[in-house]
Amino acid sequence: MIRRPRRTGAAVVVALAVFALCLVTVISLIQKLTGGKELVSYDSVATRLHDIGWSDPIVAAVGAAVIVLGLLLLALALLPGRPVVLPLADLDGSAAGVTRRSVRAALTRELDGLPGVDARRIRVGRRTIRVAATSVPAPGEIPPESVVGESISNALQRIGLSGASVRTRVRELRKEGRR
């Protein structure tokens, strides 16, 4: 049960571009019908397009740009995104999942309970969870990476996300005036 994100970004860009083109066309047509000055003159656009030949470099440049844009949008639509829901261990044959945000929140709560951890950054991937913690401890109180890693592994076991590997890094920040 891996739910992937919708590819709304590419669809929104294309929809806004088509909407803007249609809006300019409609405004220009209304202005032409009412006899006012046109936003974009149909006659000037038609004349310019008629004067351009197929062998002009502008035609090749615009064609190449359209091809690159089309391939980029196609790649965005076809390539899978990062999973939004991560699968949990199967219990009784039923599929269940947990969101990345929920995993990150649970791990944040777990690290907040550790003494000596001042700040943390948690990145939840499909197979790897990276935890970078910093601490401003009193002398001798910095939690070792093994303690942080074990705490994170225990939290993942309670959640049921057992297939992920954990990478931890604990860095000590020195207080001002102490070196």
C-alpha positions as CSV (number, residue, x, y, z in Angstrom):
1,M,0.0,0.0,0.0
2,I,2.1,2.9,-1.3
3,R,0.1,5.9,-2.3
4,R,2.0,8.3,-4.5
5,P,1.3,12.0,-4.9
6,R,-0.8,13.4,-7.7
7,R,1.1,15.3,-10.3
8,T,-0.9,18.5,-10.0
9,G,2.1,20.9,-10.5
10,A,2.5,20.1,-14.2
11,A,-1.3,20.0,-14.7
12,V,-1.7,23.5,-13.1
13,V,1.1,25.0,-15.2
14,V,-0.5,23.7,-18.4
15,A,-4.0,24.7,-17.4
16,L,-2.9,28.3,-16.5
17,A,-1.0,28.7,-19.8
18,V,-4.0,27.5,-21.8
19,F,-6.4,29.7,-19.7
20,A,-4.2,32.7,-20.2
21,L,-4.1,32.1,-24.0
22,C,-7.9,31.7,-24.1
23,L,-8.4,34.8,-22.0
24,V,-6.3,37.0,-24.2
25,T,-8.0,35.5,-27.3
26,V,-11.5,36.2,-25.9
27,I,-10.6,39.8,-24.8
28,S,-9.1,40.5,-28.2
29,L,-12.2,39.1,-30.0
30,I,-14.6,41.1,-27.9
31,Q,-12.6,44.3,-28.5
32,K,-12.6,43.6,-32.3
33,L,-16.3,43.0,-32.3
34,T,-17.0,46.2,-30.3
35,G,-14.7,48.3,-32.5
36,G,-12.2,49.1,-29.8
37,K,-8.4,48.9,-29.8
38,E,-7.5,45.2,-29.6
39,L,-5.2,43.8,-26.9
40,V,-3.6,41.5,-29.5
41,S,-4.4,42.3,-33.1
42,Y,-5.4,39.3,-35.1
43,D,-4.3,41.0,-38.3
44,S,-0.8,41.8,-37.0
45,V,-0.3,38.2,-35.7
46,A,-1.6,36.7,-38.9
47,T,0.7,39.0,-41.0
48,R,3.8,38.1,-38.9
49,L,3.1,34.4,-39.0
50,H,2.5,34.6,-42.8
51,D,5.9,36.4,-43.3
52,I,7.8,33.7,-41.4
53,G,9.1,30.9,-43.6
54,W,9.7,27.3,-42.5
55,S,13.5,27.7,-43.0
56,D,13.7,30.6,-40.5
57,P,15.7,29.9,-37.4
58,I,12.9,31.2,-35.2
59,V,10.7,28.2,-36.3
60,A,13.4,25.7,-35.3
61,A,14.0,27.5,-32.0
62,V,10.3,27.6,-31.1
63,G,9.8,23.9,-32.2
64,A,12.8,22.8,-30.1
65,A,11.4,24.7,-27.1
66,V,8.0,23.1,-27.5
67,I,9.5,19.7,-27.8
68,V,11.7,20.1,-24.6
69,L,8.7,21.5,-22.7
70,G,6.5,18.6,-23.9
71,L,9.1,16.0,-22.9
72,L,9.6,17.6,-19.5
73,L,5.8,17.6,-18.8
74,L,5.6,14.0,-20.0
75,A,8.5,13.0,-17.7
76,L,6.8,14.8,-14.8
77,A,3.6,12.9,-15.5
78,L,5.1,9.5,-15.9
79,L,7.9,9.3,-13.3
80,P,6.7,8.2,-9.9
81,G,6.9,10.7,-7.1
82,R,7.9,10.1,-3.5
83,P,5.4,8.0,-1.7
84,V,3.0,9.8,0.5
85,V,1.9,6.7,2.5
86,L,4.5,4.2,3.6
87,P,3.4,0.5,4.0
88,L,3.3,-0.9,7.5
89,A,4.1,-4.5,8.3
90,D,1.4,-6.9,7.3
91,L,-0.8,-8.1,10.1
92,D,-3.5,-10.7,9.4
93,G,-2.9,-10.1,5.6
94,S,-4.5,-6.6,5.7
95,A,-2.7,-3.7,4.0
96,A,-2.1,-0.6,6.1
97,G,0.0,2.5,5.8
98,V,1.2,5.6,7.6
99,T,1.9,9.0,6.2
100,R,5.4,10.5,6.2
101,R,4.2,13.4,8.3
102,S,2.9,11.0,11.0
103,V,6.2,9.1,11.1
104,R,8.1,12.4,11.3
105,A,5.8,13.6,14.1
106,A,6.2,10.4,16.1
107,L,10.0,10.5,15.7
108,T,10.1,14.1,16.7
109,R,8.2,13.3,19.9
110,E,10.6,10.5,20.6
111,L,13.6,12.7,20.2
112,D,12.1,15.4,22.3
113,G,12.0,13.0,25.2
114,L,15.8,12.3,25.0
115,P,17.9,14.4,27.4
116,G,20.6,16.5,25.7
117,V,18.9,16.7,22.2
118,D,18.4,20.4,21.5
119,A,17.5,20.4,17.8
120,R,16.7,17.7,15.2
121,R,16.1,17.3,11.5
122,I,14.3,14.1,10.4
123,R,14.0,13.0,6.7
124,V,11.7,10.1,6.0
125,G,12.4,8.2,2.9
126,R,10.8,5.0,1.7
127,R,13.6,2.8,2.9
128,T,15.9,5.1,4.9
129,I,15.2,7.5,7.7
130,R,17.9,10.1,8.3
131,V,18.1,11.8,11.7
132,A,20.5,14.7,12.4
133,A,20.4,15.8,16.0
134,T,22.3,18.6,17.7
135,S,22.8,19.1,21.4
136,V,24.0,21.8,23.7
137,P,24.8,19.6,26.7
138,A,26.3,20.2,30.1
139,P,29.7,18.5,30.2
140,G,29.5,14.8,29.5
141,E,25.7,14.8,28.6
142,I,25.8,14.4,24.8
143,P,23.7,11.4,23.8
144,P,25.7,9.1,21.6
145,E,24.5,8.2,18.1
146,S,23.7,4.7,19.3
147,V,21.2,5.9,21.9
148,V,19.5,8.2,19.3
149,G,19.5,5.4,16.8
150,E,18.1,2.9,19.2
151,S,15.4,5.3,20.3
152,I,14.4,5.9,16.7
153,S,14.4,2.1,16.0
154,N,12.2,1.4,19.0
155,A,9.7,4.1,17.8
156,L,9.6,2.6,14.3
157,Q,9.0,-0.8,15.8
158,R,6.1,0.5,17.8
159,I,4.7,2.2,14.7
160,G,5.1,-1.0,12.6
161,L,7.5,0.4,10.0
162,S,10.1,-2.2,10.3
163,G,11.7,-2.3,6.9
164,A,13.4,1.1,7.1
165,S,17.1,1.6,7.9
166,V,18.0,4.4,10.3
167,R,21.0,6.7,9.9
168,T,21.8,9.0,12.7
169,R,24.2,11.8,13.3
170,V,24.6,13.7,16.6
171,R,26.6,16.8,16.6
172,E,27.6,18.9,19.7
173,L,27.1,22.6,19.6
174,R,29.2,24.6,21.9
175,K,27.8,27.3,24.1
176,E,29.0,30.9,23.7
177,G,32.2,31.5,25.7
178,R,33.1,27.8,26.0
179,R,35.7,26.3,23.6
